[in-house]
């Protein structure tokens, strides 16, 4: 099964609200003939685009290959949340690695947010970037831990942009009785993910990157140099970066053992009008809740509800995404019953066992960066910046990320999916029954 083609048509963005409101960007030609470059990058999502942009600015010749269109994968389909910290909380990272290493990981994550904001400002990317993400607790038992974590970030990491919310404050912010408390992080943010990717692509092209769309890589030969082959062309490069995330397929077995693709789904309602939209989310912030299969949602610039949630146990998208996602949406917002859902789409992301990004040196001149586990708006963009620094001889941040223990999925690529299904079923039961 090739996930590049299983659920989508060649070179076409999904029928999403993001694609319907995308900024105009001319398409890029497919790769033809024999080519050379200092750097070849496979995958034009945030990681590939960011690494291409930063390397081109540093004076390297860069060729970027994309099987479909720039931002076509998870980078153009996700919930748009720019989160603080790593995907794992600092408590867990401190236990796993010690405070000093955990603090370096925190600093990288903080830089990821400032990097996104700097790129948006520098390149005038129109992507509706806004501040604020609230984390809301589905179960009352989780509130004390959520509040304690916010206090830890304030005390141990000097992070004063997060505050605690009680049940009444969450009810006022979210307009729902579903939650028992939470936190509000005004240092986090949210944006239009596809327009951010398109803006990065334009900036990269302006910096001299050779971007090729509809150029799926079918073979890689690595030795003293790397030969990357597509249907109609080749690239011979000194350095190679795999930036494929959930769409890696069989290109790199070492990475596939540690990064598994899963699907997620989002709907967009019809425009609700400003009064109703503000009754659902009082401030223009994004929301992510504490369920294992996370609900994540926010208002769009045209006052729709963009709601992500639901899970399936197949790599094929369900035939009725609207019904799948409307179930958790109506649990949070029963007042949306009967509201038309104008768009419904799915996408594939990459996850790891420990939910930390996978940074790998595959050889002295080849790298893989993936597995952002739903935390990729900031960290995938930052990964591109980090690998660009690494190729220039500044590997400290890469090593900080790469030395986080990264277990392989049990049973290899053949059995990893059944194991995930069992885990998701168990945690879904916990969400449902509160144990």
Secondary structure as UniProt FT lines:
FT   HELIX           3..6
FT   TURN            10..11
FT   HELIX           17..20
FT   STRAND          33..42
FT   HELIX           46..57
FT   TURN            58..59
FT   STRAND          62..65
FT   TURN            70..71
FT   HELIX           74..76
FT   STRAND          81..82
FT   HELIX           90..97
FT   HELIX           99..122
FT   TURN            123..124
FT   STRAND          130..136
FT   HELIX           140..142
FT   HELIX           143..157
FT   STRAND          162..165
FT   HELIX           167..174
FT   STRAND          182..190
FT   HELIX           193..206
FT   TURN            207..208
FT   STRAND          210..212
FT   STRAND          217..222
FT   STRAND          226..230
FT   STRAND          233..242
FT   HELIX           245..247
FT   TURN            249..250
FT   HELIX           253..256
FT   TURN            257..258
FT   STRAND          260..269
FT   HELIX           274..280
FT   STRAND          286..289
FT   STRAND          296..299
FT   TURN            301..302
FT   STRAND          305..308
FT   HELIX           321..332
FT   HELIX           334..336
FT   TURN            337..338
FT   STRAND          341..351
FT   TURN            353..354
FT   STRAND          358..363
FT   TURN            364..365
FT   STRAND          366..370
FT   TURN            373..374
FT   HELIX           376..391
FT   TURN            392..393
FT   HELIX           396..402
FT   TURN            410..411
FT   HELIX           412..433
//
